[in-house]
Amino acid sequence: MDNNSAAAYEGLSGRNQFVLGPFFLEGHPTWKRLKVNDSFCLSVHQDLPAYQTREGNKSVTLLGFILDPDNPGADDPAVIDGLLRLLSGCGSFCEQTYRFGGRWVLIIDDGRDVRLFNDAAGMRQVFYSDPRQTGDLWCASQPGMIAEILDVPMDRGAVDFIDSYEFRNHREYRWPADSSPFRGIRHMLPNHFLDLKTGDCRRFWPEKPLRRVSLDEAVERVSGDFLGLMRAAGQRFDLAVSVTAGLDSRMVFASSLEMRDRLHYMTVRQIGMPDDHADVTVPSRMLPALGLEHEIVKSSFIMPEEFVRIFRKNVPFAHDVYLPDAYAIWRAYRGTKVAVTGGVSEIARSDFRRKLKKSRHEQVTSLDLAKLQNMGRQPFAVDSFERWLADAGEIYNFDILDLFEWEQGHGNWLAMCQLEFDTAWKDIFTPFNCRRLLVDMLSVDEMHRNPPKYELFESLIFRFWPEALTFPINPHRQKRASISSSLRSGISVITPGFIKYGLRKANIIS
């Protein structure tokens, strides 16, 4: 088959996307159709799982996949049927989902109110139109579909933002806060729900202060959820674990120990990456040494025009920097595998607090947030972040910059990236994307979560698979003092500190 023909990429247009509005989407005969109620109709791409359950005038509708770490064998219908039994009202319903992982959108109808919200980090992203500006309320996976339906023009401020040096100079550009390129269309950030009767988007979390926990307690709790989510995903999908030299990747890899014989391990060698880059060489040594096969998927600038067209159409202003990677992945697996990635973990690292170098007692401004996102003083960005700060409200003892990392760095930029890669993968699973797990990580004192030791992360890796720490982590970056020099050089040894951890269930750092 001609790799540049439309038939070669049949089904990739709008892959894993949905549209919700007053009527079904026309012109997509292969898409599934579901009615939420008399006012809202769902049009769903054929590859995106969808499940709906009803009882009387109540219903719960799922888009995507949802995982229960406490019951890894539960499939989507079992989880959603269980949630319906708990649905007495929309008001406190979000709490019932805090333990779940996956990548999902839920639409809840309790007979009075109808609400929509998504997974912890917003990886199954949602855009919506403001009915005060557009007349009708529409929701979709990306804003271009709503703009096309409603014939909405681009926002003037967004046009200036796109033309700014800050946007043009950033290969991994992102949109600020809840903005979009189109007038009257917003991005629903994680920790919010959308009232489908009024069109109002409201914050529901955080709703109480963090309970501080010790490193040992966090390791116990986080490891249980992490392994439960990995087991749940492993029972459902053909998984491809992405392995690099990074810390998050190592934690995901280590958690795969018990199912390693059923998984596929791979690394993408990106366009600008030399063959001797640590993200290629470290996994290439580590996996064979641990008895596992390792595949390197090589990106190339040589790509069929039809794939390029679909990639750019699926997400407005898609990142061209990821296009070669997406095609290389699609060419290797043809959309048959679910990727397992280490994204979302940065929420627990206080990266923005260290970069901003402001104490917690100093006020964080919209200019500070624009600076953290490499957007300078660009008015569209500053105004968007001012709106985000006003929305944050009461956050108890959470750090405002941790919340910003959660909702901007992940619920915004990473969610967009995952939608782009839906063109290549069957779906994407991020084990860190679980509210209960993230809260437990944030509940640990920062000194255990941050460099140079990263004690929480490396303690978890040791808990999962000690030998995974006998290979260097990010050797191309500044060496950390968290593990011994022998481990830094890649010598496979188990140190007395490891033995002490194994016996005492204490941290691995001596």
C-alpha positions as CSV (number, residue, x, y, z in Angstrom):
1,M,0.0,0.0,0.0
2,D,1.3,3.5,-0.8
3,N,2.4,5.1,2.4
4,N,1.3,8.5,1.2
5,S,-2.2,7.5,0.3
6,A,-5.2,8.3,2.4
7,A,-6.1,4.6,2.8
8,A,-2.7,4.0,4.5
9,Y,-3.8,6.3,7.4
10,E,-7.5,5.5,7.5
11,G,-8.8,6.1,11.0
12,L,-6.0,8.4,12.2
13,S,-8.0,11.6,11.5
14,G,-9.5,12.8,14.8
15,R,-8.0,9.7,16.5
16,N,-9.2,9.2,20.1
17,Q,-11.2,12.5,20.0
18,F,-14.8,13.4,20.9
19,V,-17.3,16.2,20.4
20,L,-20.2,17.0,22.8
21,G,-23.0,19.4,21.9
22,P,-26.7,19.9,21.1
23,F,-26.6,17.6,18.1
24,F,-24.4,14.8,16.7
25,L,-21.4,15.7,14.5
26,E,-22.1,15.2,10.8
27,G,-19.6,13.9,8.2
28,H,-18.0,11.3,10.4
29,P,-19.9,8.0,9.6
30,T,-17.5,5.8,11.6
31,W,-17.8,7.7,14.8
32,K,-19.9,6.3,17.7
33,R,-23.0,8.2,18.9
34,L,-24.2,8.4,22.5
35,K,-27.0,10.6,24.0
36,V,-26.2,12.0,27.5
37,N,-29.7,13.4,27.8
38,D,-32.2,15.4,25.7
39,S,-29.8,18.4,25.5
40,F,-26.4,16.8,24.8
41,C,-25.2,14.4,22.2
42,L,-21.7,12.7,22.1
43,S,-19.9,12.0,18.8
44,V,-16.9,9.7,19.6
45,H,-14.1,8.5,17.3
46,Q,-14.3,4.8,16.8
47,D,-11.0,4.1,18.5
48,L,-11.9,6.0,21.7
49,P,-13.5,3.7,24.3
50,A,-16.9,5.0,25.5
51,Y,-19.2,3.4,28.1
52,Q,-22.5,4.7,29.6
53,T,-24.6,3.3,32.4
54,R,-28.0,4.5,33.5
55,E,-30.5,3.9,36.4
56,G,-33.7,5.9,36.3
57,N,-32.9,9.5,35.6
58,K,-29.2,9.1,36.6
59,S,-26.3,8.3,34.3
60,V,-22.5,8.1,34.2
61,T,-20.7,8.3,30.8
62,L,-17.0,7.5,30.4
63,L,-14.8,8.5,27.6
64,G,-11.3,6.8,27.6
65,F,-10.2,4.3,30.1
66,I,-10.3,4.3,33.9
67,L,-8.1,2.1,36.2
68,D,-8.7,1.1,39.9
69,P,-5.5,0.4,41.7
70,D,-7.4,-1.2,44.6
71,N,-9.0,-3.7,42.1
72,P,-6.8,-4.1,39.1
73,G,-9.0,-6.7,37.5
74,A,-12.0,-4.2,37.2
75,D,-12.7,-3.2,33.7
76,D,-14.4,0.1,32.6
77,P,-18.0,-1.2,33.0
78,A,-17.2,-2.5,36.5
79,V,-15.7,0.8,37.6
80,I,-18.5,3.0,36.0
81,D,-21.3,0.8,37.2
82,G,-19.8,1.1,40.7
83,L,-19.7,4.9,40.5
84,L,-23.3,5.0,39.4
85,R,-24.3,3.2,42.6
86,L,-22.5,6.0,44.5
87,L,-24.2,8.8,42.6
88,S,-26.6,10.6,44.9
89,G,-25.8,14.0,43.7
90,C,-23.1,15.8,41.6
91,G,-22.0,18.0,44.5
92,S,-19.6,15.6,46.2
93,F,-19.2,13.1,43.4
94,C,-15.7,14.1,42.3
95,E,-14.2,12.7,45.5
96,Q,-15.4,9.2,44.6
97,T,-12.8,9.3,41.7
98,Y,-9.7,10.3,43.6
99,R,-8.2,6.9,43.6
100,F,-8.6,6.2,39.9
101,G,-5.9,6.4,37.3
102,G,-6.1,6.2,33.5
103,R,-7.0,8.8,30.9
104,W,-10.6,9.7,31.0
105,V,-13.5,12.1,30.9
106,L,-16.7,11.5,33.0
107,I,-20.1,13.1,32.4
108,I,-22.3,12.8,35.4
109,D,-26.1,13.4,35.3
110,D,-27.9,13.1,38.7
111,G,-31.3,14.0,37.3
112,R,-30.9,17.6,38.3
113,D,-27.4,18.7,37.4
114,V,-25.0,17.6,34.6
115,R,-21.3,17.9,35.1
116,L,-18.2,17.0,33.1
117,F,-14.7,16.6,34.5
118,N,-11.6,14.6,33.7
119,D,-8.7,12.6,35.1
120,A,-6.4,14.0,37.8
121,A,-3.9,15.7,35.5
122,G,-6.3,16.4,32.7
123,M,-4.6,14.1,30.2
124,R,-7.9,13.4,28.4
125,Q,-8.2,17.1,27.7
126,V,-11.4,19.1,27.2
127,F,-12.1,22.4,25.5
128,Y,-15.5,24.1,25.8
129,S,-17.2,27.1,24.3
130,D,-18.5,29.9,26.5
131,P,-22.2,30.1,25.7
132,R,-22.2,33.8,26.7
133,Q,-20.0,34.4,23.7
134,T,-20.9,31.6,21.3
135,G,-24.6,30.9,22.0
136,D,-24.4,27.1,22.3
137,L,-22.2,25.1,24.7
138,W,-19.9,22.6,22.9
139,C,-17.1,20.5,24.3
140,A,-14.3,18.7,22.4
141,S,-10.9,17.2,22.7
142,Q,-9.4,20.1,20.9
143,P,-10.6,23.7,20.1
144,G,-10.4,23.5,16.3
145,M,-13.4,21.2,16.1
146,I,-15.6,23.6,18.1
147,A,-14.3,26.6,16.1
148,E,-15.3,24.8,12.9
149,I,-18.8,23.9,14.2
150,L,-19.5,27.4,15.4
151,D,-17.5,29.3,12.8
152,V,-15.6,31.0,15.5
153,P,-12.6,33.3,14.4
154,M,-9.2,33.3,16.1
155,D,-8.8,35.5,19.2
156,R,-6.9,38.7,18.4
157,G,-4.8,38.3,21.5
158,A,-4.0,34.8,20.5
159,V,-2.9,35.9,17.0
160,D,-0.4,38.4,18.6
161,F,0.7,35.7,21.0
162,I,1.4,33.2,18.1
163,D,3.4,36.0,16.3
164,S,5.4,36.8,19.4
165,Y,9.1,36.0,19.7
166,E,8.4,34.1,22.9
167,F,6.0,31.7,21.1
168,R,8.2,31.4,17.9
169,N,11.4,30.8,19.9
170,H,10.0,27.9,22.0
171,R,9.9,24.6,20.1
172,E,7.8,23.1,22.9
173,Y,5.5,26.1,23.1
174,R,2.4,25.9,25.3
175,W,-0.8,27.9,25.7
176,P,-1.2,29.9,28.9
177,A,-3.8,28.7,31.5
178,D,-7.3,28.2,30.1
179,S,-6.7,30.1,26.8
180,S,-7.1,28.8,23.3
181,P,-6.4,30.2,19.8
182,F,-10.1,30.8,19.2
183,R,-12.5,33.5,20.6
184,G,-14.9,32.3,23.2
185,I,-13.3,28.8,23.5
186,R,-11.6,27.8,26.8
187,H,-9.5,24.9,28.0
188,M,-10.9,23.1,31.0
189,L,-7.9,22.7,33.3
190,P,-7.6,19.7,35.7
191,N,-9.2,20.1,39.2
192,H,-12.2,21.8,37.6
193,F,-15.6,20.6,36.5
194,L,-17.8,22.1,33.7
195,D,-21.5,22.6,34.6
196,L,-23.2,21.6,31.3
197,K,-26.4,23.4,32.2
198,T,-24.8,26.8,32.8
199,G,-21.5,26.6,30.9
200,D,-19.7,27.6,34.1
201,C,-16.3,26.0,34.8
202,R,-15.5,25.8,38.5
203,R,-12.6,24.6,40.7
204,F,-13.4,21.6,43.0
205,W,-9.9,20.8,44.3
206,P,-8.0,21.3,46.5
207,E,-10.8,21.1,49.0
208,K,-8.8,20.6,52.2
209,P,-5.2,20.9,53.5
210,L,-2.5,18.4,52.8
211,R,-1.8,15.9,55.6
212,R,1.9,15.7,56.0
213,V,3.3,12.1,55.9
214,S,6.8,10.6,56.5
215,L,8.9,9.3,53.7
216,D,8.4,5.7,54.8
217,E,4.6,6.1,54.8
218,A,4.6,7.8,51.4
219,V,6.8,5.0,49.9
220,E,4.3,2.4,51.3
221,R,1.2,4.2,50.0
222,V,2.6,5.4,46.6
223,S,4.1,2.1,45.8
224,G,0.8,0.3,46.4
225,D,-1.1,2.7,44.0
226,F,1.6,2.7,41.4
227,L,1.8,-1.1,41.2
228,G,-1.9,-1.4,41.3
229,L,-2.3,0.9,38.3
230,M,0.5,-0.9,36.4
231,R,-1.2,-4.3,37.1
232,A,-4.6,-2.9,35.9
233,A,-3.1,-1.5,32.7
234,G,-1.1,-4.7,32.1
235,Q,-4.2,-6.8,32.2
236,R,-6.0,-4.6,29.7
237,F,-3.5,-3.5,27.1
238,D,-0.5,-4.4,25.0
239,L,1.9,-2.1,26.7
240,A,5.1,-0.4,25.3
241,V,7.2,1.0,28.2
242,S,9.2,4.0,27.1
243,V,12.7,3.8,28.7
244,T,15.3,6.6,28.8
245,A,18.1,7.5,31.3
246,G,15.7,9.7,33.3
247,L,14.4,9.3,36.8
248,D,10.7,9.1,36.0
249,S,11.3,6.6,33.3
250,R,13.4,4.4,35.7
251,M,10.6,4.4,38.2
252,V,8.1,3.3,35.6
253,F,10.5,0.6,34.4
254,A,11.2,-0.6,37.9
255,S,7.5,-1.0,38.6
256,S,7.2,-3.4,35.6
257,L,9.3,-6.1,37.3
258,E,6.5,-8.6,37.9
259,M,5.0,-8.3,34.4
260,R,8.3,-7.8,32.5
261,D,7.9,-10.9,30.3
262,R,4.7,-9.5,28.9
263,L,5.8,-6.0,28.1
264,H,7.6,-4.3,25.2
265,Y,10.5,-1.9,26.1
266,M,11.4,0.8,23.7
267,T,13.2,4.1,23.3
268,V,12.7,6.8,20.7
269,R,15.9,8.2,19.3
270,Q,14.8,11.8,18.5
271,I,16.0,13.7,15.5
272,G,18.5,15.9,17.3
273,M,19.7,13.1,19.5
274,P,23.2,11.7,18.9
275,D,23.6,7.9,18.8
276,D,25.7,8.0,22.0
277,H,23.1,10.1,24.0
278,A,22.5,8.7,27.5
279,D,18.8,8.3,26.8
280,V,19.7,5.7,24.1
281,T,22.9,4.1,25.6
282,V,21.7,3.7,29.2
283,P,18.6,1.7,28.4
284,S,20.5,-0.2,25.6
285,R,22.9,-1.5,28.3
286,M,20.4,-1.8,31.2
287,L,17.6,-3.9,29.5
288,P,19.8,-6.6,28.0
289,A,21.8,-6.8,31.3
290,L,18.5,-7.5,33.0
291,G,17.5,-10.1,30.4
292,L,15.1,-8.0,28.4
293,E,14.8,-7.0,24.8
294,H,15.1,-3.4,23.9
295,E,13.9,-1.7,20.7
296,I,15.2,1.7,19.5
297,V,12.7,3.5,17.3
298,K,14.5,6.0,15.1
299,S,12.9,9.3,14.1
300,S,13.5,10.7,10.6
301,F,12.6,13.9,8.7
302,I,11.4,11.6,5.9
303,M,7.7,11.4,6.4
304,P,4.7,10.9,4.1
305,E,2.8,14.1,3.4
306,E,-0.6,12.5,4.3
307,F,0.6,11.6,7.9
308,V,2.0,15.2,8.3
309,R,-1.4,16.6,7.2
310,I,-3.4,14.5,9.6
311,F,-1.0,15.2,12.5
312,R,-1.4,18.9,12.0
313,K,-5.1,18.8,11.5
314,N,-5.8,16.7,14.6
315,V,-4.5,19.4,16.9
316,P,-4.4,23.1,16.0
317,F,-0.9,24.5,16.2
318,A,0.5,21.0,16.9
319,H,4.2,20.8,17.8
320,D,6.2,20.1,14.7
321,V,9.1,19.1,16.9
322,Y,7.2,15.9,17.9
323,L,6.0,15.1,14.3
324,P,9.0,12.9,13.4
325,D,8.7,11.0,16.7
326,A,5.0,10.4,16.1
327,Y,5.5,9.0,12.7
328,A,8.4,6.8,13.8
329,I,6.2,5.3,16.5
330,W,3.2,4.8,14.1
331,R,5.5,3.2,11.6
332,A,6.8,0.8,14.2
333,Y,3.6,-0.2,15.9
334,R,0.7,1.0,13.7
335,G,-1.4,2.1,16.6
336,T,-1.5,-1.3,18.3
337,K,0.2,-0.5,21.6
338,V,-0.5,1.6,24.6
339,A,2.5,3.7,25.6
340,V,3.6,3.8,29.3
341,T,5.3,7.1,30.1
342,G,6.8,8.8,33.2
343,G,5.0,12.1,32.7
344,V,3.1,14.0,35.4
345,S,5.7,13.1,38.1
346,E,7.2,16.6,37.9
347,I,4.2,17.9,39.9
348,A,5.8,16.5,43.0
349,R,9.2,18.1,42.5
350,S,8.7,21.8,43.2
351,D,10.6,22.6,40.0
352,F,8.9,26.0,39.6
353,R,9.6,27.0,43.1
354,R,13.4,26.4,42.6
355,K,13.3,28.2,39.2
356,L,11.5,31.3,40.5
357,K,13.6,31.6,43.6
358,K,10.9,33.3,45.6
359,S,10.1,32.2,49.2
360,R,6.6,30.9,50.0
361,H,5.9,34.2,51.8
362,E,6.3,36.3,48.7
363,Q,3.4,36.8,46.4
364,V,3.5,35.0,43.0
365,T,2.4,37.3,40.2
366,S,1.1,36.7,36.7
367,L,4.5,38.1,35.4
368,D,6.3,35.5,37.5
369,L,4.1,32.7,35.9
370,A,4.7,34.1,32.4
371,K,8.5,34.1,33.1
372,L,8.4,30.5,34.2
373,Q,6.7,29.6,30.9
374,N,9.3,31.6,28.8
375,M,6.5,34.0,27.8
376,G,8.1,37.2,29.0
377,R,5.6,40.0,29.3
378,Q,3.5,38.9,26.4
379,P,0.0,40.5,27.2
380,F,-2.1,37.4,26.2
381,A,0.0,35.2,28.5
382,V,0.0,37.7,31.4
383,D,-3.7,38.2,31.2
384,S,-4.4,34.5,31.1
385,F,-2.2,33.8,34.1
386,E,-3.9,36.7,36.0
387,R,-7.2,35.0,35.4
388,W,-5.7,31.7,36.6
389,L,-4.4,33.3,39.9
390,A,-7.9,34.8,40.5
391,D,-9.4,31.4,40.0
392,A,-7.0,29.6,42.3
393,G,-8.8,30.9,45.5
394,E,-8.3,28.9,48.7
395,I,-5.5,26.4,48.2
396,Y,-4.9,25.6,52.0
397,N,-1.3,24.5,52.5
398,F,-0.6,23.6,48.9
399,D,2.2,25.6,47.2
400,I,0.7,27.8,44.5
401,L,3.6,26.8,42.2
402,D,2.9,23.1,42.6
403,L,-0.7,23.8,41.6
404,F,0.6,25.8,38.6
405,E,2.9,22.9,37.6
406,W,-0.1,20.6,37.9
407,E,-2.5,22.6,35.8
408,Q,-0.2,24.5,33.4
409,G,2.8,22.2,32.9
410,H,0.7,19.1,32.7
411,G,-3.0,19.7,32.4
412,N,-2.2,22.1,29.6
413,W,1.1,21.4,27.7
414,L,1.4,17.7,28.4
415,A,-2.2,17.0,27.7
416,M,-1.8,18.7,24.3
417,C,1.3,16.6,23.6
418,Q,-0.6,13.4,24.5
419,L,-3.4,14.3,22.1
420,E,-0.8,14.8,19.3
421,F,0.7,11.4,20.0
422,D,-2.8,9.8,19.8
423,T,-2.0,9.8,16.1
424,A,0.7,7.2,16.7
425,W,-0.3,5.2,19.8
426,K,-3.4,3.2,20.6
427,D,-3.5,5.3,23.8
428,I,-1.2,6.6,26.5
429,F,-1.0,5.5,30.1
430,T,0.8,7.6,32.7
431,P,0.9,5.8,36.1
432,F,1.5,9.0,38.0
433,N,-1.8,10.3,36.8
434,C,-3.8,9.5,39.9
435,R,-5.0,12.1,42.4
436,R,-4.5,10.0,45.5
437,L,-1.0,9.0,44.4
438,L,0.0,12.6,43.6
439,V,-1.4,13.9,46.9
440,D,0.6,11.3,48.8
441,M,3.7,12.4,47.0
442,L,3.1,16.1,47.7
443,S,2.4,15.3,51.3
444,V,6.1,14.4,51.8
445,D,8.5,17.1,52.9
446,E,10.1,18.8,49.9
447,M,13.6,17.8,51.0
448,H,12.7,14.2,50.2
449,R,11.2,15.0,46.8
450,N,13.7,17.4,45.4
451,P,17.3,17.3,44.1
452,P,20.0,16.6,44.8
453,K,18.8,13.4,46.5
454,Y,15.3,12.7,45.1
455,E,14.9,10.3,48.0
456,L,11.2,9.6,47.5
457,F,11.7,8.6,43.8
458,E,14.8,6.5,44.4
459,S,13.3,4.8,47.4
460,L,10.3,3.8,45.3
461,I,12.6,2.5,42.5
462,F,14.4,0.4,45.1
463,R,11.1,-0.9,46.5
464,F,10.1,-2.0,43.0
465,W,13.3,-3.4,41.5
466,P,16.6,-2.7,43.3
467,E,18.7,-3.7,40.3
468,A,17.2,-0.9,38.3
469,L,19.3,1.5,40.5
470,T,22.6,-0.2,39.4
471,F,22.6,1.7,36.2
472,P,23.2,5.5,35.9
473,I,20.3,7.9,36.0
474,N,20.8,11.0,33.8
475,P,24.6,10.7,33.6
476,H,24.7,13.4,31.0
477,R,23.4,15.9,33.6
478,Q,24.9,17.0,36.8
479,K,25.6,14.1,39.1
480,R,23.4,13.8,42.2
481,A,24.6,12.7,45.6
482,S,21.7,10.4,46.1
483,I,23.4,7.1,45.3
484,S,27.0,6.0,45.6
485,S,29.7,6.7,43.0
486,S,29.8,3.1,42.1
487,L,26.2,3.2,41.0
488,R,26.8,6.5,39.2
489,S,29.4,4.7,37.1
490,G,26.9,1.9,36.3
491,I,28.6,-0.8,38.3
492,S,26.1,-3.5,39.2
493,V,26.4,-3.8,43.0
494,I,24.0,-3.9,45.9
495,T,25.4,-1.5,48.5
496,P,25.0,-1.8,52.3
497,G,22.6,1.2,52.1
498,F,20.3,-1.0,49.9
499,I,20.5,-3.8,52.3
500,K,19.6,-1.5,55.1
501,Y,16.6,-0.2,53.2
502,G,15.5,-3.7,52.5
503,L,15.7,-4.7,56.1
504,R,14.4,-1.6,57.7
505,K,12.0,-0.3,55.0
506,A,13.8,3.0,55.4
507,N,15.1,5.3,52.7
508,I,18.0,4.2,50.5
509,I,20.1,7.2,51.1
510,S,23.0,6.7,53.5
